[in-house]
Amino acid sequence: MSVNDVGGRRRFEDSEYTLHIYPGSIAEGTIYCPITARKTSTAAEVIDALINKLQLEKTKCYVLAEVKEFGGEEWILNPTDCPVQRMMLWPRMALENRTSGEDYRFLLREKNLDGSIHYGSLQSWLRVTEERRRMVERGFLPQPQQKDYDDLCGLPDLNEKTLLENLRNRFKQEKIYTYVGSILIVINPFKFLPIYNPKYVKMYDNHQLGKLEPHIYAVADVAYHAMLQRRKNQCIVISGESGSGKTQSTNFLIHHLTALSQKGFASGVEQIILGAGPVLETEFMAL
């Protein structure tokens, strides 16, 4: 290692970053507090800077929590952990939209004497949330990323624009399946996705529609168990434009149905049915 390498590394470690810490109910009226820190700055040092900047009570004990998903689990940082290093592991999109605070973010929490975390009152948090909403409306904070809905019936504002935007957002995340009640919308990704292996067959076995992420296996599973319980024939209608993936969807349906019926035993039934597919399609086109 040369002297220049050492100097470059030192300059990199001395670079300053801005952390956006959300104090919640600890500092009412403050949406987030920007703190300048280096890559080697510890959580304890960041908390000290927060205490001074927000003029918090120094007799109380505070901790930093990292959240990697909106409404998700909070990971409490140790005093020696480096928040900047953890932030650098976030996706690029999260780093570019840190002011939204919707997904990846740091929270300031108060620690009780027994070691538990004090979350404050719900009303205080709601007031902070309302203040944040007003700042977004005034343009002081960017618009939060829209949540995608796995069932279009759950859209708060149902129109053509919101429907298409929801499908587009899900497709960008490689979520090609979306429900409309009991109807399944499929967008052809024109590539293979690793969501059709035996693990998914077992995952969707005997599950109520809508309990898991939308999937064509879920539709096949509901039809299969409805047939067993009601002792009546079931029908699955597959419709779409040419090239939309109807044949491949049919193959996935048959694969799941045969897997459910055979329960892991080897059988040639699936290949026989799949082999008849092209013949049936040719006859249909001839008619």
N, C-alpha and C positions, 0 to 999 in steps of 0.2 A: 504493500500500500504506500503510495507516495504522499508527500506533504500536501499536494494539491487535493488529493482525495480526502484527507483528513479535514482540510479547510472547507471543502465543499460540503462534507457531512455536517460540520459545525454550523455553517451558514444555514443548512437545511433545518437543523434542529432549532436554530435561533429564530426561524421564521415565525411570524405572529399570525394567529388565526382568530376568528371571531366565533365564539360559542353563544348560541341563543338559549338561555336558560329560562324555563317557564316556572315561575314561583307559585302559580295557582293562588290558593287562599292565603298563603303566607304574606304576600304583598298585594293586597286588593287594589285593583286599578292598574296594575302592571301586567301587561300581556306577556312580554318576555323581556329579559334583561341581557343586553349584549356584553359579553366579557371577553377581553383580549387575553389569549393564552398561547403558550408555545407547545410544541409537540411533547416536551418533557414535563409540562405543568401537571401537577397531580390534582386529584379531585379535591383534596384538602385545601390546596392553594386557590382553586377556583371558588370554593365555598367561602373562604376568607374574603376574596374580592367581592363576592355577592353580598356578604354581610355588611361590608363597608359601603358599597354602592347603594344598596337598598335600605341601609340604616336599620338592620334587623337587631334583635336582642342577642347580644353576644353570650348570654348565660344559657341559651338553648343550644341543643345539638341538632345539626342539620346534615343531611346526606344528599347525594346526587343519584338520581334514578334515570336509567336509559330505557326508552320505549321504542321498539322497532315496528310497531303496528298500531294503527288507531284503535283505541279501546283494548289494547293488548296488555300483556304482562309487563310489569316494571322490574328491571334488573338493577339492584342497588349496587353502586360502585364502591369499592373499597377506597379508603383514604389515599392509598398509594397508586390507584389506577390513574391512567392518563386519558382524560376525556377526548382530547384532540386525536389521539391515536385510534380511539374507538370510533370517532366521527369519520375518520378517513376510510373506515371499512364500510361505510354506508354506500348505497348505490348512488350513482351520479345524479339521478333525478332527485333523490332526497337532499343531496347537497345543494342543488340549484334552487330548491324550493323550501329551504329551512325556515323561512319566516312564516310559512303557512302553519307549521306545527301540527300537521294532520297525521303524519306517519312517524318518521324517525325524529326523535327529539329528546332533550334532557329536561328533567323536572327537578325542582328543589323540594325536598320533603323534610318535615320536622320529625326527629326521632325522640320517642318517649323514653322515660327512665328505665322501663322494663325491656327496652330494645325494640319494641314495636314501632311501626311507622304511623304517624298522625296525619290523616288526610284532610282534616278540617271539615267544616259543615258543607252540606250539599248546596245550601243557599248561597254561600260565599263563592263556590265554584261556578254556580249558574250566573252570578253577577259578572264574574270575570269572562265567562263565555259570551254573555250578551255584549259586553264592552268590546270584545274581539270582533263580534259580528258587525258592530257599528263602525269599527275602524276599517273593516274590509269594504263596507258600503261606501265609505268616504275615500277609499283609494289609498289609505295609509298602509294597508297590508294587502298582499296579493290574494286573488280568489283561490280558495282551497280546491284541491283536485276533487272531481266529482266521484262519488262512490258508485261502483258498478253493482247492478242488481242482477242476481241469477234468475229472477223471475220478473218479467216485465210488468206483471200485475202489481208489483210493489213500487213501481215508479211513482213518486209524489206528484209529478206533473206529466201525464201521459199524452204525448203528441208525437208526430212523426219525427221531429227534430230530436227530442230526448230519447226516443226509442232507438234511432239510428246511432246516436252518440253512445248510448249504453252498449249496443252491440259492437261498435267500433272499439271502445275502451276494453271490452272483454277480449276481443279478437287480438288486440295488441299484446295482451297477457297470455296468449295462446289458450284462451278459454273459448273454444269454438261452440260450446253448447249453452243454450239459454232457454229457460222455460217461459211459456205463456200459459200459466195454469198447468194443465196436464199435457199441453202440446210442447214438443221439443223443436226449437229452431237450431239448425246446424249450418255453420258457415264453413265451406270447404277450405282447409288450409293449404291444399295442394302440396302437402308433405306429410310424412308419417310422424305422429306424435306418440310418445311412449306411455299411452294411457289405455292400452288394450291388453295388458299382460294378465296372467292368472291372479296377480294381487288385486287388480281391479274387479275381476270376476267375483272373487271372494268378498271384496269390500261392499259391492252392491247387492249381494245375495240377501234376499228377504228384508229389504229396507223400504220404508214408506217413501213414496215419491216426494221429493223436495227436502228430505232430511240431509242429503249429501249434495255435493256439487253436481250440477246437471250433467247427465251422461246418457248415451244411448243404451248402455247396460241397464240403467235404472228403468227405462221404458220397457225393455225386454223382460226385466225381472218382475215388474208389476203385472204385465200380461201373463207371464208364466204362472205366478202364484194365484192370480185371479182365476185362471183356468182350473187349477187344482182345487181351489176353495169352492167355486161356484159350479164346477163340473159343466162348464159351457165353453164353446169355442170362442177364442179371442181374435181380434183383427187389429193389425197395426198398419196404418196407411202412411206410405212414404211418397211425398210429392215434392217436385222441384223442377227447375229448368234443366236443360241438357248440360251436363258437366258439373252439376251442383253436388254430385257425390252420392246419388241415390243407390247405385249398385254397391259401392263400398259400405254405405250405411246398412244395407241389407246383409252384407257379409258379416258385419260386426254383430248385428242382431242374431243371425243364425249361429254364429260362434258362441254367443252368450247363452242362447237357448239350449244348444246341444251340451254345453258345459254344465248347465243346471240339470239337465235331464240325465246325463251320464254320471255326474258327480265324481269326475276324475277318472272314470273307466274309459279305456281306449275304445273308439268306435268309428266306423266308416260312414255313419249317418251324415255327419257334417259335410264330408267331401262329396257325398252323393247329391245332397241338396244344393251345395254350391256349384257343382258341376252342371246342374240343370238350369242354373240362372241364365247363362248366355243364350241357351236354346229358347227359354221362355221370352227373353227380351227380343230375340230375332222374330219370333212368331208374333209378338205384340206389334212390332214395327211393321211387319208385313200386313197385318190387319188394318 
